[in-house]
Amino acid sequence: MTPQLITYLILFISLGYIGFNLFSYYKNKNNGYGFHFKPLYLIAAGILLLISIYAIATGQTYDNLVDKINGSF
């Protein structure tokens, strides 16, 4: 798999996870059921989503951005 493909894959997986949670929330809210979500997982998925969108917009790959983040600490 190419690094660019991995970047798009991370984007779609994190977007799908967030979308599924929103769909489940609204579905359970309309049916009167309770909904239990994990805020840390949603925050992590949101961060991955933002990093992958930034990588795609700037023409970089996810691996390059992770190396830059690790290098800054």
CHARMM internal coordinates of N, CA and C (Angstrom, degrees):
IC EDIT
DIST 1 N 1 CA 1.4474
DIST 1 CA 1 C 1.5304
ANGL 1 N 1 CA 1 C 109.03
DIST 1 C 2 N 1.2886
ANGL 1 CA 1 C 2 N 114.54
DIHE 1 N 1 CA 1 C 2 N 137.59
DIST 2 N 2 CA 1.4552
ANGL 1 C 2 N 2 CA 118.57
DIHE 1 CA 1 C 2 N 2 CA 179.13
DIST 2 CA 2 C 1.5243
ANGL 2 N 2 CA 2 C 110.16
DIHE 1 C 2 N 2 CA 2 C -79.75
DIST 2 C 3 N 1.3142
ANGL 2 CA 2 C 3 N 117.20
DIHE 2 N 2 CA 2 C 3 N 154.82
DIST 3 N 3 CA 1.4701
ANGL 2 C 3 N 3 CA 119.72
DIHE 2 CA 2 C 3 N 3 CA 179.28
DIST 3 CA 3 C 1.5349
ANGL 3 N 3 CA 3 C 113.03
DIHE 2 C 3 N 3 CA 3 C -61.03
DIST 3 C 4 N 1.3266
ANGL 3 CA 3 C 4 N 117.42
DIHE 3 N 3 CA 3 C 4 N -33.52
DIST 4 N 4 CA 1.4593
ANGL 3 C 4 N 4 CA 119.96
DIHE 3 CA 3 C 4 N 4 CA 178.67
DIST 4 CA 4 C 1.5295
ANGL 4 N 4 CA 4 C 110.43
DIHE 3 C 4 N 4 CA 4 C -67.04
DIST 4 C 5 N 1.3141
ANGL 4 CA 4 C 5 N 117.41
DIHE 4 N 4 CA 4 C 5 N -37.65
DIST 5 N 5 CA 1.4632
ANGL 4 C 5 N 5 CA 121.54
DIHE 4 CA 4 C 5 N 5 CA 177.54
DIST 5 CA 5 C 1.5231
ANGL 5 N 5 CA 5 C 110.82
DIHE 4 C 5 N 5 CA 5 C -65.85
DIST 5 C 6 N 1.3178
ANGL 5 CA 5 C 6 N 116.66
DIHE 5 N 5 CA 5 C 6 N -38.24
DIST 6 N 6 CA 1.4627
ANGL 5 C 6 N 6 CA 120.71
DIHE 5 CA 5 C 6 N 6 CA 177.79
DIST 6 CA 6 C 1.5246
ANGL 6 N 6 CA 6 C 110.40
DIHE 5 C 6 N 6 CA 6 C -64.40
DIST 6 C 7 N 1.3304
ANGL 6 CA 6 C 7 N 116.90
DIHE 6 N 6 CA 6 C 7 N -37.75
DIST 7 N 7 CA 1.4637
ANGL 6 C 7 N 7 CA 120.80
DIHE 6 CA 6 C 7 N 7 CA 177.98
DIST 7 CA 7 C 1.5230
ANGL 7 N 7 CA 7 C 110.72
DIHE 6 C 7 N 7 CA 7 C -62.24
DIST 7 C 8 N 1.3226
ANGL 7 CA 7 C 8 N 117.47
DIHE 7 N 7 CA 7 C 8 N -45.48
DIST 8 N 8 CA 1.4600
ANGL 7 C 8 N 8 CA 120.84
DIHE 7 CA 7 C 8 N 8 CA 177.50
DIST 8 CA 8 C 1.5245
ANGL 8 N 8 CA 8 C 112.00
DIHE 7 C 8 N 8 CA 8 C -66.43
DIST 8 C 9 N 1.3237
ANGL 8 CA 8 C 9 N 116.47
DIHE 8 N 8 CA 8 C 9 N -35.86
DIST 9 N 9 CA 1.4628
ANGL 8 C 9 N 9 CA 120.56
DIHE 8 CA 8 C 9 N 9 CA 178.53
DIST 9 CA 9 C 1.5234
ANGL 9 N 9 CA 9 C 110.93
DIHE 8 C 9 N 9 CA 9 C -64.72
DIST 9 C 10 N 1.3179
ANGL 9 CA 9 C 10 N 117.27
DIHE 9 N 9 CA 9 C 10 N -42.28
DIST 10 N 10 CA 1.4625
ANGL 9 C 10 N 10 CA 120.94
DIHE 9 CA 9 C 10 N 10 CA 176.96
DIST 10 CA 10 C 1.5181
ANGL 10 N 10 CA 10 C 110.46
DIHE 9 C 10 N 10 CA 10 C -63.40
DIST 10 C 11 N 1.3339
ANGL 10 CA 10 C 11 N 117.05
DIHE 10 N 10 CA 10 C 11 N -39.41
DIST 11 N 11 CA 1.4600
ANGL 10 C 11 N 11 CA 120.95
DIHE 10 CA 10 C 11 N 11 CA 177.84
DIST 11 CA 11 C 1.5208
ANGL 11 N 11 CA 11 C 111.11
DIHE 10 C 11 N 11 CA 11 C -60.78
DIST 11 C 12 N 1.3157
ANGL 11 CA 11 C 12 N 117.49
DIHE 11 N 11 CA 11 C 12 N -49.16
DIST 12 N 12 CA 1.4681
ANGL 11 C 12 N 12 CA 120.62
DIHE 11 CA 11 C 12 N 12 CA -176.35
DIST 12 CA 12 C 1.5268
ANGL 12 N 12 CA 12 C 112.56
DIHE 11 C 12 N 12 CA 12 C -70.31
DIST 12 C 13 N 1.3187
ANGL 12 CA 12 C 13 N 117.55
DIHE 12 N 12 CA 12 C 13 N -35.44
DIST 13 N 13 CA 1.4707
ANGL 12 C 13 N 13 CA 119.73
DIHE 12 CA 12 C 13 N 13 CA 178.82
DIST 13 CA 13 C 1.5223
ANGL 13 N 13 CA 13 C 110.60
DIHE 12 C 13 N 13 CA 13 C -68.02
DIST 13 C 14 N 1.3350
ANGL 13 CA 13 C 14 N 117.18
DIHE 13 N 13 CA 13 C 14 N -45.71
DIST 14 N 14 CA 1.4651
ANGL 13 C 14 N 14 CA 119.16
DIHE 13 CA 13 C 14 N 14 CA 179.85
DIST 14 CA 14 C 1.5234
ANGL 14 N 14 CA 14 C 111.46
DIHE 13 C 14 N 14 CA 14 C -68.16
DIST 14 C 15 N 1.3247
ANGL 14 CA 14 C 15 N 117.84
DIHE 14 N 14 CA 14 C 15 N -37.39
DIST 15 N 15 CA 1.4558
ANGL 14 C 15 N 15 CA 121.04
DIHE 14 CA 14 C 15 N 15 CA 176.58
DIST 15 CA 15 C 1.5313
ANGL 15 N 15 CA 15 C 110.68
DIHE 14 C 15 N 15 CA 15 C -65.92
DIST 15 C 16 N 1.3198
ANGL 15 CA 15 C 16 N 116.80
DIHE 15 N 15 CA 15 C 16 N -39.66
DIST 16 N 16 CA 1.4617
ANGL 15 C 16 N 16 CA 120.64
DIHE 15 CA 15 C 16 N 16 CA 177.25
DIST 16 CA 16 C 1.5143
ANGL 16 N 16 CA 16 C 112.48
DIHE 15 C 16 N 16 CA 16 C -65.34
DIST 16 C 17 N 1.3210
ANGL 16 CA 16 C 17 N 117.38
DIHE 16 N 16 CA 16 C 17 N -38.93
DIST 17 N 17 CA 1.4672
ANGL 16 C 17 N 17 CA 121.27
DIHE 16 CA 16 C 17 N 17 CA 178.77
DIST 17 CA 17 C 1.5272
ANGL 17 N 17 CA 17 C 110.99
DIHE 16 C 17 N 17 CA 17 C -64.82
DIST 17 C 18 N 1.3224
ANGL 17 CA 17 C 18 N 116.26
DIHE 17 N 17 CA 17 C 18 N -46.38
DIST 18 N 18 CA 1.4623
ANGL 17 C 18 N 18 CA 120.12
DIHE 17 CA 17 C 18 N 18 CA 178.97
DIST 18 CA 18 C 1.5263
ANGL 18 N 18 CA 18 C 110.53
DIHE 17 C 18 N 18 CA 18 C -65.45
DIST 18 C 19 N 1.3262
ANGL 18 CA 18 C 19 N 116.53
DIHE 18 N 18 CA 18 C 19 N -41.92
DIST 19 N 19 CA 1.4658
ANGL 18 C 19 N 19 CA 120.36
DIHE 18 CA 18 C 19 N 19 CA 178.83
DIST 19 CA 19 C 1.5156
ANGL 19 N 19 CA 19 C 112.58
DIHE 18 C 19 N 19 CA 19 C -63.72
DIST 19 C 20 N 1.3290
ANGL 19 CA 19 C 20 N 116.56
DIHE 19 N 19 CA 19 C 20 N -40.71
DIST 20 N 20 CA 1.4618
ANGL 19 C 20 N 20 CA 119.98
DIHE 19 CA 19 C 20 N 20 CA 178.84
DIST 20 CA 20 C 1.5226
ANGL 20 N 20 CA 20 C 111.20
DIHE 19 C 20 N 20 CA 20 C -64.67
DIST 20 C 21 N 1.3235
ANGL 20 CA 20 C 21 N 116.94
DIHE 20 N 20 CA 20 C 21 N -40.23
DIST 21 N 21 CA 1.4643
ANGL 20 C 21 N 21 CA 119.58
DIHE 20 CA 20 C 21 N 21 CA 178.11
DIST 21 CA 21 C 1.5152
ANGL 21 N 21 CA 21 C 111.83
DIHE 20 C 21 N 21 CA 21 C -65.64
DIST 21 C 22 N 1.3252
ANGL 21 CA 21 C 22 N 117.55
DIHE 21 N 21 CA 21 C 22 N -40.54
DIST 22 N 22 CA 1.4678
ANGL 21 C 22 N 22 CA 119.96
DIHE 21 CA 21 C 22 N 22 CA 177.00
DIST 22 CA 22 C 1.5208
ANGL 22 N 22 CA 22 C 111.43
DIHE 21 C 22 N 22 CA 22 C -64.80
DIST 22 C 23 N 1.3329
ANGL 22 CA 22 C 23 N 116.29
DIHE 22 N 22 CA 22 C 23 N -42.54
DIST 23 N 23 CA 1.4596
ANGL 22 C 23 N 23 CA 120.54
DIHE 22 CA 22 C 23 N 23 CA 177.98
DIST 23 CA 23 C 1.5239
ANGL 23 N 23 CA 23 C 110.85
DIHE 22 C 23 N 23 CA 23 C -61.52
DIST 23 C 24 N 1.3272
ANGL 23 CA 23 C 24 N 116.97
DIHE 23 N 23 CA 23 C 24 N -45.13
DIST 24 N 24 CA 1.4638
ANGL 23 C 24 N 24 CA 120.85
DIHE 23 CA 23 C 24 N 24 CA 179.60
DIST 24 CA 24 C 1.5195
ANGL 24 N 24 CA 24 C 111.28
DIHE 23 C 24 N 24 CA 24 C -64.01
DIST 24 C 25 N 1.3306
ANGL 24 CA 24 C 25 N 116.56
DIHE 24 N 24 CA 24 C 25 N -38.58
DIST 25 N 25 CA 1.4555
ANGL 24 C 25 N 25 CA 120.60
DIHE 24 CA 24 C 25 N 25 CA 179.71
DIST 25 CA 25 C 1.5274
ANGL 25 N 25 CA 25 C 110.55
DIHE 24 C 25 N 25 CA 25 C -62.96
DIST 25 C 26 N 1.3259
ANGL 25 CA 25 C 26 N 117.00
DIHE 25 N 25 CA 25 C 26 N -50.79
DIST 26 N 26 CA 1.4686
ANGL 25 C 26 N 26 CA 119.43
DIHE 25 CA 25 C 26 N 26 CA -177.82
DIST 26 CA 26 C 1.5261
ANGL 26 N 26 CA 26 C 112.33
DIHE 25 C 26 N 26 CA 26 C -67.92
DIST 26 C 27 N 1.3279
ANGL 26 CA 26 C 27 N 116.67
DIHE 26 N 26 CA 26 C 27 N -35.36
DIST 27 N 27 CA 1.4627
ANGL 26 C 27 N 27 CA 120.15
DIHE 26 CA 26 C 27 N 27 CA 177.75
DIST 27 CA 27 C 1.5258
ANGL 27 N 27 CA 27 C 110.65
DIHE 26 C 27 N 27 CA 27 C -64.86
DIST 27 C 28 N 1.3205
ANGL 27 CA 27 C 28 N 117.27
DIHE 27 N 27 CA 27 C 28 N -46.68
DIST 28 N 28 CA 1.4658
ANGL 27 C 28 N 28 CA 120.92
DIHE 27 CA 27 C 28 N 28 CA 179.57
DIST 28 CA 28 C 1.5207
ANGL 28 N 28 CA 28 C 111.67
DIHE 27 C 28 N 28 CA 28 C -69.16
DIST 28 C 29 N 1.3061
ANGL 28 CA 28 C 29 N 117.38
DIHE 28 N 28 CA 28 C 29 N -32.90
DIST 29 N 29 CA 1.4614
ANGL 28 C 29 N 29 CA 120.92
DIHE 28 CA 28 C 29 N 29 CA 178.36
DIST 29 CA 29 C 1.5329
ANGL 29 N 29 CA 29 C 110.49
DIHE 28 C 29 N 29 CA 29 C -66.56
DIST 29 C 30 N 1.3286
ANGL 29 CA 29 C 30 N 116.77
DIHE 29 N 29 CA 29 C 30 N -41.86
DIST 30 N 30 CA 1.4650
ANGL 29 C 30 N 30 CA 120.48
DIHE 29 CA 29 C 30 N 30 CA 179.59
DIST 30 CA 30 C 1.5249
ANGL 30 N 30 CA 30 C 112.12
DIHE 29 C 30 N 30 CA 30 C -70.67
DIST 30 C 31 N 1.3190
ANGL 30 CA 30 C 31 N 117.71
DIHE 30 N 30 CA 30 C 31 N -31.31
DIST 31 N 31 CA 1.4638
ANGL 30 C 31 N 31 CA 121.01
DIHE 30 CA 30 C 31 N 31 CA -179.46
DIST 31 CA 31 C 1.5211
ANGL 31 N 31 CA 31 C 112.63
DIHE 30 C 31 N 31 CA 31 C -87.48
DIST 31 C 32 N 1.3104
ANGL 31 CA 31 C 32 N 118.08
DIHE 31 N 31 CA 31 C 32 N -6.33
DIST 32 N 32 CA 1.4578
ANGL 31 C 32 N 32 CA 121.61
DIHE 31 CA 31 C 32 N 32 CA 178.26
DIST 32 CA 32 C 1.5149
ANGL 32 N 32 CA 32 C 114.63
DIHE 31 C 32 N 32 CA 32 C 84.57
DIST 32 C 33 N 1.3255
ANGL 32 CA 32 C 33 N 117.62
DIHE 32 N 32 CA 32 C 33 N 13.88
DIST 33 N 33 CA 1.4611
ANGL 32 C 33 N 33 CA 120.80
DIHE 32 CA 32 C 33 N 33 CA 178.62
DIST 33 CA 33 C 1.5243
ANGL 33 N 33 CA 33 C 109.65
DIHE 32 C 33 N 33 CA 33 C -92.71
DIST 33 C 34 N 1.3070
ANGL 33 CA 33 C 34 N 115.58
DIHE 33 N 33 CA 33 C 34 N 160.97
DIST 34 N 34 CA 1.4556
ANGL 33 C 34 N 34 CA 120.31
DIHE 33 CA 33 C 34 N 34 CA 175.98
DIST 34 CA 34 C 1.5169
ANGL 34 N 34 CA 34 C 110.57
DIHE 33 C 34 N 34 CA 34 C -79.26
DIST 34 C 35 N 1.3013
ANGL 34 CA 34 C 35 N 115.21
DIHE 34 N 34 CA 34 C 35 N 160.09
DIST 35 N 35 CA 1.4603
ANGL 34 C 35 N 35 CA 120.38
DIHE 34 CA 34 C 35 N 35 CA 179.65
DIST 35 CA 35 C 1.5169
ANGL 35 N 35 CA 35 C 108.07
DIHE 34 C 35 N 35 CA 35 C -134.75
DIST 35 C 36 N 1.3135
ANGL 35 CA 35 C 36 N 116.08
DIHE 35 N 35 CA 35 C 36 N 131.99
DIST 36 N 36 CA 1.4580
ANGL 35 C 36 N 36 CA 122.17
DIHE 35 CA 35 C 36 N 36 CA 179.47
DIST 36 CA 36 C 1.5232
ANGL 36 N 36 CA 36 C 107.95
DIHE 35 C 36 N 36 CA 36 C -119.12
DIST 36 C 37 N 1.3184
ANGL 36 CA 36 C 37 N 116.70
DIHE 36 N 36 CA 36 C 37 N 118.19
DIST 37 N 37 CA 1.4543
ANGL 36 C 37 N 37 CA 119.59
DIHE 36 CA 36 C 37 N 37 CA 177.92
DIST 37 CA 37 C 1.5175
ANGL 37 N 37 CA 37 C 109.92
DIHE 36 C 37 N 37 CA 37 C -120.53
DIST 37 C 38 N 1.3007
ANGL 37 CA 37 C 38 N 115.16
DIHE 37 N 37 CA 37 C 38 N 161.29
DIST 38 N 38 CA 1.4612
ANGL 37 C 38 N 38 CA 121.82
DIHE 37 CA 37 C 38 N 38 CA -179.06
DIST 38 CA 38 C 1.5290
ANGL 38 N 38 CA 38 C 108.23
DIHE 37 C 38 N 38 CA 38 C -108.12
DIST 38 C 39 N 1.3311
ANGL 38 CA 38 C 39 N 116.51
DIHE 38 N 38 CA 38 C 39 N 104.86
DIST 39 N 39 CA 1.4651
ANGL 38 C 39 N 39 CA 118.39
DIHE 38 CA 38 C 39 N 39 CA -173.39
DIST 39 CA 39 C 1.5230
ANGL 39 N 39 CA 39 C 114.03
DIHE 38 C 39 N 39 CA 39 C -64.09
DIST 39 C 40 N 1.3254
ANGL 39 CA 39 C 40 N 118.40
DIHE 39 N 39 CA 39 C 40 N -32.27
DIST 40 N 40 CA 1.4640
ANGL 39 C 40 N 40 CA 119.26
DIHE 39 CA 39 C 40 N 40 CA 179.36
DIST 40 CA 40 C 1.5217
ANGL 40 N 40 CA 40 C 111.74
DIHE 39 C 40 N 40 CA 40 C -66.97
DIST 40 C 41 N 1.3358
ANGL 40 CA 40 C 41 N 116.63
DIHE 40 N 40 CA 40 C 41 N -37.04
DIST 41 N 41 CA 1.4620
ANGL 40 C 41 N 41 CA 119.85
DIHE 40 CA 40 C 41 N 41 CA 177.02
DIST 41 CA 41 C 1.5274
ANGL 41 N 41 CA 41 C 110.79
DIHE 40 C 41 N 41 CA 41 C -66.35
DIST 41 C 42 N 1.3347
ANGL 41 CA 41 C 42 N 116.67
DIHE 41 N 41 CA 41 C 42 N -39.01
DIST 42 N 42 CA 1.4601
ANGL 41 C 42 N 42 CA 119.76
DIHE 41 CA 41 C 42 N 42 CA 178.49
DIST 42 CA 42 C 1.5273
ANGL 42 N 42 CA 42 C 111.39
DIHE 41 C 42 N 42 CA 42 C -67.58
DIST 42 C 43 N 1.3309
ANGL 42 CA 42 C 43 N 116.89
DIHE 42 N 42 CA 42 C 43 N -39.18
DIST 43 N 43 CA 1.4639
ANGL 42 C 43 N 43 CA 120.06
DIHE 42 CA 42 C 43 N 43 CA 177.23
DIST 43 CA 43 C 1.5259
ANGL 43 N 43 CA 43 C 110.34
DIHE 42 C 43 N 43 CA 43 C -64.48
DIST 43 C 44 N 1.3296
ANGL 43 CA 43 C 44 N 116.91
DIHE 43 N 43 CA 43 C 44 N -43.79
DIST 44 N 44 CA 1.4649
ANGL 43 C 44 N 44 CA 120.70
DIHE 43 CA 43 C 44 N 44 CA 178.77
DIST 44 CA 44 C 1.5191
ANGL 44 N 44 CA 44 C 111.16
DIHE 43 C 44 N 44 CA 44 C -63.40
DIST 44 C 45 N 1.3218
ANGL 44 CA 44 C 45 N 117.60
DIHE 44 N 44 CA 44 C 45 N -42.05
DIST 45 N 45 CA 1.4617
ANGL 44 C 45 N 45 CA 120.63
DIHE 44 CA 44 C 45 N 45 CA 177.97
DIST 45 CA 45 C 1.5241
ANGL 45 N 45 CA 45 C 110.56
DIHE 44 C 45 N 45 CA 45 C -65.42
DIST 45 C 46 N 1.3192
ANGL 45 CA 45 C 46 N 117.49
DIHE 45 N 45 CA 45 C 46 N -37.31
DIST 46 N 46 CA 1.4653
ANGL 45 C 46 N 46 CA 120.64
DIHE 45 CA 45 C 46 N 46 CA 177.31
DIST 46 CA 46 C 1.5157
ANGL 46 N 46 CA 46 C 112.26
DIHE 45 C 46 N 46 CA 46 C -65.17
DIST 46 C 47 N 1.3330
ANGL 46 CA 46 C 47 N 116.66
DIHE 46 N 46 CA 46 C 47 N -40.90
DIST 47 N 47 CA 1.4642
ANGL 46 C 47 N 47 CA 120.28
DIHE 46 CA 46 C 47 N 47 CA 178.02
DIST 47 CA 47 C 1.5220
ANGL 47 N 47 CA 47 C 110.44
DIHE 46 C 47 N 47 CA 47 C -65.12
DIST 47 C 48 N 1.3315
ANGL 47 CA 47 C 48 N 117.06
DIHE 47 N 47 CA 47 C 48 N -43.84
DIST 48 N 48 CA 1.4675
ANGL 47 C 48 N 48 CA 120.18
DIHE 47 CA 47 C 48 N 48 CA 177.20
DIST 48 CA 48 C 1.5210
ANGL 48 N 48 CA 48 C 111.18
DIHE 47 C 48 N 48 CA 48 C -61.72
DIST 48 C 49 N 1.3210
ANGL 48 CA 48 C 49 N 116.34
DIHE 48 N 48 CA 48 C 49 N -39.04
DIST 49 N 49 CA 1.4580
ANGL 48 C 49 N 49 CA 120.58
DIHE 48 CA 48 C 49 N 49 CA 178.99
DIST 49 CA 49 C 1.5246
ANGL 49 N 49 CA 49 C 110.53
DIHE 48 C 49 N 49 CA 49 C -63.27
DIST 49 C 50 N 1.3201
ANGL 49 CA 49 C 50 N 117.42
DIHE 49 N 49 CA 49 C 50 N -46.10
DIST 50 N 50 CA 1.4648
ANGL 49 C 50 N 50 CA 120.71
DIHE 49 CA 49 C 50 N 50 CA -179.91
DIST 50 CA 50 C 1.5319
ANGL 50 N 50 CA 50 C 112.11
DIHE 49 C 50 N 50 CA 50 C -65.06
DIST 50 C 51 N 1.3249
ANGL 50 CA 50 C 51 N 117.02
DIHE 50 N 50 CA 50 C 51 N -40.59
DIST 51 N 51 CA 1.4648
ANGL 50 C 51 N 51 CA 120.14
DIHE 50 CA 50 C 51 N 51 CA 179.00
DIST 51 CA 51 C 1.5262
ANGL 51 N 51 CA 51 C 110.63
DIHE 50 C 51 N 51 CA 51 C -65.17
DIST 51 C 52 N 1.3185
ANGL 51 CA 51 C 52 N 117.13
DIHE 51 N 51 CA 51 C 52 N -42.66
DIST 52 N 52 CA 1.4608
ANGL 51 C 52 N 52 CA 118.89
DIHE 51 CA 51 C 52 N 52 CA -179.13
DIST 52 CA 52 C 1.5330
ANGL 52 N 52 CA 52 C 111.76
DIHE 51 C 52 N 52 CA 52 C -69.84
DIST 52 C 53 N 1.3333
ANGL 52 CA 52 C 53 N 118.00
DIHE 52 N 52 CA 52 C 53 N -35.69
DIST 53 N 53 CA 1.4749
ANGL 52 C 53 N 53 CA 119.86
DIHE 52 CA 52 C 53 N 53 CA 175.64
DIST 53 CA 53 C 1.5263
ANGL 53 N 53 CA 53 C 110.02
DIHE 52 C 53 N 53 CA 53 C -65.03
DIST 53 C 54 N 1.3311
ANGL 53 CA 53 C 54 N 117.07
DIHE 53 N 53 CA 53 C 54 N -41.83
DIST 54 N 54 CA 1.4593
ANGL 53 C 54 N 54 CA 120.57
DIHE 53 CA 53 C 54 N 54 CA 177.57
DIST 54 CA 54 C 1.5310
ANGL 54 N 54 CA 54 C 110.95
DIHE 53 C 54 N 54 CA 54 C -62.74
DIST 54 C 55 N 1.3323
ANGL 54 CA 54 C 55 N 116.42
DIHE 54 N 54 CA 54 C 55 N -41.26
DIST 55 N 55 CA 1.4682
ANGL 54 C 55 N 55 CA 120.52
DIHE 54 CA 54 C 55 N 55 CA -179.97
DIST 55 CA 55 C 1.5264
ANGL 55 N 55 CA 55 C 110.66
DIHE 54 C 55 N 55 CA 55 C -63.75
DIST 55 C 56 N 1.3078
ANGL 55 CA 55 C 56 N 117.40
DIHE 55 N 55 CA 55 C 56 N -41.65
DIST 56 N 56 CA 1.4622
ANGL 55 C 56 N 56 CA 120.53
DIHE 55 CA 55 C 56 N 56 CA -179.75
DIST 56 CA 56 C 1.5257
ANGL 56 N 56 CA 56 C 110.49
DIHE 55 C 56 N 56 CA 56 C -69.46
DIST 56 C 57 N 1.3385
ANGL 56 CA 56 C 57 N 117.14
DIHE 56 N 56 CA 56 C 57 N -40.45
DIST 57 N 57 CA 1.4649
ANGL 56 C 57 N 57 CA 120.71
DIHE 56 CA 56 C 57 N 57 CA -177.82
DIST 57 CA 57 C 1.5267
ANGL 57 N 57 CA 57 C 112.00
DIHE 56 C 57 N 57 CA 57 C -67.36
DIST 57 C 58 N 1.3314
ANGL 57 CA 57 C 58 N 117.34
DIHE 57 N 57 CA 57 C 58 N -33.80
DIST 58 N 58 CA 1.4647
ANGL 57 C 58 N 58 CA 120.60
DIHE 57 CA 57 C 58 N 58 CA -178.74
DIST 58 CA 58 C 1.5217
ANGL 58 N 58 CA 58 C 113.06
DIHE 57 C 58 N 58 CA 58 C -93.08
DIST 58 C 59 N 1.3193
ANGL 58 CA 58 C 59 N 117.67
DIHE 58 N 58 CA 58 C 59 N -4.63
DIST 59 N 59 CA 1.4605
ANGL 58 C 59 N 59 CA 120.73
DIHE 58 CA 58 C 59 N 59 CA 178.70
DIST 59 CA 59 C 1.5126
ANGL 59 N 59 CA 59 C 113.83
DIHE 58 C 59 N 59 CA 59 C 81.04
DIST 59 C 60 N 1.3052
ANGL 59 CA 59 C 60 N 117.73
DIHE 59 N 59 CA 59 C 60 N 12.87
DIST 60 N 60 CA 1.4548
ANGL 59 C 60 N 60 CA 121.26
DIHE 59 CA 59 C 60 N 60 CA 177.52
DIST 60 CA 60 C 1.5208
ANGL 60 N 60 CA 60 C 109.09
DIHE 59 C 60 N 60 CA 60 C -94.69
DIST 60 C 61 N 1.3163
ANGL 60 CA 60 C 61 N 115.17
DIHE 60 N 60 CA 60 C 61 N 177.97
DIST 61 N 61 CA 1.4567
ANGL 60 C 61 N 61 CA 119.67
DIHE 60 CA 60 C 61 N 61 CA 174.80
DIST 61 CA 61 C 1.5200
ANGL 61 N 61 CA 61 C 109.00
DIHE 60 C 61 N 61 CA 61 C -108.70
DIST 61 C 62 N 1.3006
ANGL 61 CA 61 C 62 N 115.01
DIHE 61 N 61 CA 61 C 62 N 163.99
DIST 62 N 62 CA 1.4639
ANGL 61 C 62 N 62 CA 120.77
DIHE 61 CA 61 C 62 N 62 CA 179.09
DIST 62 CA 62 C 1.5203
ANGL 62 N 62 CA 62 C 110.72
DIHE 61 C 62 N 62 CA 62 C -62.04
DIST 62 C 63 N 1.3374
ANGL 62 CA 62 C 63 N 116.94
DIHE 62 N 62 CA 62 C 63 N -38.10
DIST 63 N 63 CA 1.4607
ANGL 62 C 63 N 63 CA 121.07
DIHE 62 CA 62 C 63 N 63 CA 179.97
DIST 63 CA 63 C 1.5259
ANGL 63 N 63 CA 63 C 111.45
DIHE 62 C 63 N 63 CA 63 C -62.99
DIST 63 C 64 N 1.3347
ANGL 63 CA 63 C 64 N 117.51
DIHE 63 N 63 CA 63 C 64 N -40.07
DIST 64 N 64 CA 1.4706
ANGL 63 C 64 N 64 CA 120.53
DIHE 63 CA 63 C 64 N 64 CA 178.67
DIST 64 CA 64 C 1.5203
ANGL 64 N 64 CA 64 C 111.17
DIHE 63 C 64 N 64 CA 64 C -63.42
DIST 64 C 65 N 1.3247
ANGL 64 CA 64 C 65 N 116.56
DIHE 64 N 64 CA 64 C 65 N -41.64
DIST 65 N 65 CA 1.4545
ANGL 64 C 65 N 65 CA 119.87
DIHE 64 CA 64 C 65 N 65 CA -179.60
DIST 65 CA 65 C 1.5280
ANGL 65 N 65 CA 65 C 112.01
DIHE 64 C 65 N 65 CA 65 C -67.30
DIST 65 C 66 N 1.3305
ANGL 65 CA 65 C 66 N 117.03
DIHE 65 N 65 CA 65 C 66 N -39.25
DIST 66 N 66 CA 1.4700
ANGL 65 C 66 N 66 CA 120.17
DIHE 65 CA 65 C 66 N 66 CA 177.91
DIST 66 CA 66 C 1.5287
ANGL 66 N 66 CA 66 C 110.02
DIHE 65 C 66 N 66 CA 66 C -64.51
DIST 66 C 67 N 1.3322
ANGL 66 CA 66 C 67 N 117.45
DIHE 66 N 66 CA 66 C 67 N -39.23
DIST 67 N 67 CA 1.4704
ANGL 66 C 67 N 67 CA 120.00
DIHE 66 CA 66 C 67 N 67 CA 176.94
DIST 67 CA 67 C 1.5246
ANGL 67 N 67 CA 67 C 111.00
DIHE 66 C 67 N 67 CA 67 C -63.84
DIST 67 C 68 N 1.3356
ANGL 67 CA 67 C 68 N 118.11
DIHE 67 N 67 CA 67 C 68 N -40.02
DIST 68 N 68 CA 1.4640
ANGL 67 C 68 N 68 CA 121.08
DIHE 67 CA 67 C 68 N 68 CA 178.19
DIST 68 CA 68 C 1.5305
ANGL 68 N 68 CA 68 C 111.02
DIHE 67 C 68 N 68 CA 68 C -65.90
DIST 68 C 69 N 1.3162
ANGL 68 CA 68 C 69 N 116.63
DIHE 68 N 68 CA 68 C 69 N -40.60
DIST 69 N 69 CA 1.4637
ANGL 68 C 69 N 69 CA 120.25
DIHE 68 CA 68 C 69 N 69 CA 178.56
DIST 69 CA 69 C 1.5256
ANGL 69 N 69 CA 69 C 110.15
DIHE 68 C 69 N 69 CA 69 C -64.81
DIST 69 C 70 N 1.3237
ANGL 69 CA 69 C 70 N 117.25
DIHE 69 N 69 CA 69 C 70 N -45.11
DIST 70 N 70 CA 1.4677
ANGL 69 C 70 N 70 CA 119.97
DIHE 69 CA 69 C 70 N 70 CA 178.64
DIST 70 CA 70 C 1.5139
ANGL 70 N 70 CA 70 C 111.86
DIHE 69 C 70 N 70 CA 70 C -65.32
DIST 70 C 71 N 1.3260
ANGL 70 CA 70 C 71 N 117.92
DIHE 70 N 70 CA 70 C 71 N -34.14
DIST 71 N 71 CA 1.4498
ANGL 70 C 71 N 71 CA 121.33
DIHE 70 CA 70 C 71 N 71 CA 179.06
DIST 71 CA 71 C 1.5128
ANGL 71 N 71 CA 71 C 113.86
DIHE 70 C 71 N 71 CA 71 C -71.07
DIST 71 C 72 N 1.3215
ANGL 71 CA 71 C 72 N 117.19
DIHE 71 N 71 CA 71 C 72 N -23.15
DIST 72 N 72 CA 1.4532
ANGL 71 C 72 N 72 CA 119.56
DIHE 71 CA 71 C 72 N 72 CA -178.31
DIST 72 CA 72 C 1.5313
ANGL 72 N 72 CA 72 C 112.83
DIHE 71 C 72 N 72 CA 72 C -81.59
DIST 72 C 73 N 1.3113
ANGL 72 CA 72 C 73 N 116.91
DIHE 72 N 72 CA 72 C 73 N -11.15
DIST 73 N 73 CA 1.4663
ANGL 72 C 73 N 73 CA 119.05
DIHE 72 CA 72 C 73 N 73 CA -179.96
DIST 73 CA 73 C 1.4814
ANGL 73 N 73 CA 73 C 110.71
DIHE 72 C 73 N 73 CA 73 C -106.62
END
COOR INIT
IC SEED 1 N 1 CA 1 C
IC BUILD
